[in-house]
Amino acid sequence: MSTPNGIDQRVFDLYDEYCHGRIDRRAFLGQAAVVTAGGLAMAQALLPRYAEAQTIAFTDPRIKARYVTYPSPGGNGGTMRGYLVQPAGSGPFPAVLVIHENRGLNPYIEDVARRLAVEGVLALAPDGLFPAGGYPGNDDDGRALQASLDPARLRTDMLNSARHLKAHALSTGKLGVTGFCWGGGTSNYLAVTMGGDLLAAVPYYGAAPEAASVPGIRAGLLMHYAERDERINAMWPAFESALKQGGVPYEMHLYPGTQHGFHNNSTPRYAEQAATLSWQRTVAHFKKHLA
């Protein structure tokens, strides 16, 4: 089946397997070459091009960006590093944690933090790979590095990052979170773990939390899903049922014709219309709940 950008859906499906570590780069390229004519070229076109991800320059006068370190007891290394971006001015500002995919703090996620800062938000994008040396500069090595970390301790590093941001001198103490892929699932984890300390959560195509933990959510939930994302979408019916049974308010949007990762503008999975609309909704959601 062909998609609007001409890439065979079977190649997209293989890319999803590759992105989530179920096959390696060689297998992805090799299998893509077999499933359809021109499959290898399609597969190569799906690899990220991070120069295209930058929409807000790191020197933009509307923001101030820097890397910061902070304690992370119980995490993978005891210390974390993140990319902190503030709007120009003295603050304080509402705060949003930006959680990366399953490959560390790459240029796309840093740009998302800058996008939030120009909207008046203090944004922190932690690098979960910092205890293992940090994002290595490419996604293949980043994915392998993240897979090598203790997952529970990695979640603790994200929880500590959220607490650090909430208490930051530039923060109003009103905290939200957004995340993508692994970061979307971790956004759901923070929503159930932090209770009333988290006011808003916007997971993008994130794995659902355990149903029993859902009634603990106090954050305003806005969830974005891709239509062609079987693994993640299969979790939604049970998640929705738990939300309804727990009386947890939520808003969910499913974007027609999109792939997992549709917000990431560094690969052809990017769907401009859906990404733009979802981002408008995300910004409005944070302004509503963190004002």
C-alpha angles and dihedrals in degrees: 000000000000122000127214092269092051098252114132112248089230089062090050088052091051090048089054089053089050094047091053094049098249092120130019128239094266092052091047093053093041096049092044089056089056103045097061144002108273091015095136092056090048091051093049090050090057095060111106123268104195097186085071092053095069111099097150116044116230087234094053107139091224091070144040117214132187142150117253136186126211140168120280109183113197093017129115095280110005092247132066135198126207144171109251118196123182132182116252109273137056101283146162096214137184108262135227128186113217113206121201131225123258095294108061136254103335127171093267093059091046088054091051088056090052090048089057093047093057086056090059098265130131101228129194120189108189122205106226088193094062094099088057095046101285135266103336098215099261134063099233093060091037092055092049091047093051091048089056094058125092102262096212091050090047090056088049089054089055092047091051089048090054092050091047091052094046091054096042117127090237093051127093087213091249103124135193134170137209129179143168129230103324086012090054091055089046090051087058089048091054091048092057094039102046099043111181093001088077116062102182137019128187112182118185112212091330130166113259121250122241109289093233091060097050098089088065092068114113099162122102103256125217114172129191121200133182118228094225099052107104099172096053096036092054087068095055102082093057091042092051091048091052091048091052094044091049093048091238113158114229144162121211129187126191112198113216119235094007132132130221104278096032093146094058105096095192095078136045089254083079113112107195099199094047093042092051094047093045091050092050088052091047094052092046090050093053093046090052097048102032100042 
